[in-house]
Amino acid sequence: MLSDLLSIFISNAYAARFLRGVRWSGGVWCCVRCIYCGSLSVICWGWYRGVYRRYRCKRCLRTFNDKSGTDFEYSRIPLNKRLFITYLSGCLNVPLLRASIDVGRSYGSVYRSFRRMMYSVGRYVRRYWRLSGDVEVDEVYVNAGLKGRGNHGRIILLGRRPRCGGLKAGRGDGIGTLFQYSLS
């Protein structure tokens, strides 16, 4: 069971096979519906990027793939890394900063990916589940930013240059200008 779970995160092909199995009732292409018109007359139409199966609807003549119509559709982060981020932060409660280091992506892109996944789960719950009684929801702390001297090392670890504050020479305002006026 654990080896099956970890194999999803190894390569994009395993993750695509997992997505296909979840989305199309066990990965059988006869159960595929057109995402545009809802028709069941869909045929296999090759592959998209060598990993995702591509389909063509006989009714509306449009093509789509396994990721079309999902939150993974226009993501630049590979599917296996997005699923790994969701597993780390959603199931294991790993902070997003640590997940960004483990995946090798910037904190901003990992945060946007996880936030998009949280919103889609929220939409699904509101649409299909009727909650009643006591409902407990775990919170997610969103860091407002890395400000201050104590975060200098974390800012560099994220691959961003730290801010350099202070007065710039020759601007015409600040202490130097006041000092010149008081002397003359």
Secondary structure, 3 states (H helix, E strand, C coil): CHHHHHHHHHCHHHHHHHHHHHHCCCCCHHHCCCCCCCCCCEEEEEEECCCEEEEEECCCCCEEECCCCCCCCCCCCCHHHHHHHHHHHHHCCCCHHHHHHHHCCCHHHHHHHHHHHHHHHHHHHHHHCCCCCCCCCCCCCCCCCCCCHHHHHHHHHCCCCCCCCCCCCCCCCCHHHHHHHHHC
